[in-house]
């Protein structure tokens, strides 16, 4: 999962892009990059680490220009974090192009072969984002008149990308001498929004993964970029848009609303915060139905993204809501640490229980989801150690049973605790006294309640239904084999992350 930004302004944009990446830091903490355009020259700086660590004053001064793009990245789990795969990527033929991408292509190897054999283009890394950049470059060359482009030719090139590329992708790209291009896959799986800022010097445009970036940078939200749509903003801030896909349909990743997006974002007309409140209501209804005579004394969220659901669940059941865990925000993200023993130790370092909220009480812990179960089991034990009589556990999401191939690197099916286990067996695995999962239809209803016009979602990690229609058992076997061999950076994408502990204790 990644965060992307693109801006066309009439003043230097380096600070805007840096501040925007800080706001989107929750979408990627392993690498960051900024590329700016000055006249026809790109200035690029990128590297591994948090935004604040990658960029120094000297780097910022070198990022000259009034337009540019930026990216924060998660790498594929199980692979080393290669600084060469930090984004944006650059090609100089036939046009100078820099590109940043959030998502995952599912036909990367097919495209890679075509690059070598037909398009005669070289791919230098294992990232599918570089493949996507070269597909775009080839399509621009095929549609250009000589070496001249205009908005219609650019949109024709995006149509060619849609015909060739499968999977999920939200993209920002700068074309030297022309302007900013942004587009979204025909299923609209990954989010992309556009905003504007009107002032005395003229109008500026900002494109971002989430609306929170527009809010904090002083841009007015205009709209979501539609599935299959391309937006082109030239260097004079003239705005063009066109639908470039034959049969677009909106199927946003429902896991964005469960966990990834910031609660203060609105994407595809859906308030993330509202959906999490509704998830709590539906989960409360389930507990009422299945356990009307419950003995829960207190509801406690596992920080941070489960807090709205836990609060609404408590209100719905008429049970006190309490903060029972304090998070140390200065510990590094533990999912990149090797080995279960280190992971367990890191949970204890990152979360500490407030014992007076647990002592002699029957507590209901609420988390956004359960993936491997390692973290859940450790937190249940922390509650017992703090004096809880009984520990119940509720997940605001349904059981995660299938890999997500559209930009979230969830563990293989064998590593997912819900694969092949009943709810009772999972409850025993995490050592809870009782376990409640959100029903998948209730999860859909919670998001639909926030935007009744929305008809479909990508729920593949819960139901195994891959909406692009090209995911076979053999494909899943291949990506799982790649994980096991340590070559997961080949297939799928560098936009992905391991979710074991991050699910529970990520900064939001």
Beta strands, then each sheet from edge to edge (+ up, - down):
strand 1: 3-8
strand 2: 31-38
strand 3: 41-48
strand 4: 67-73
strand 5: 89-91
strand 6: 97-105
strand 7: 167-175
strand 8: 179-184
strand 9: 193-199
strand 10: 202-208
strand 11: 220-224
strand 12: 229-234
strand 13: 239-243
strand 14: 251-253
strand 15: 266-267
strand 16: 270-271
strand 17: 298-301
strand 18: 320-322
strand 19: 325-327
strand 20: 351-353
strand 21: 362-367
strand 22: 390-395
strand 23: 434-437
strand 24: 456-458
sheet 1: 3+ 2- 4+ 1- 10+ 9- 11+
sheet 2: 5+ 6- 7+ 8- 12+ 13-
sheet 3: 14+ 24+
sheet 4: 15+ 16-
sheet 5: 18+ 17+ 21+ 22+ 23+
sheet 6: 19+ 20-
end
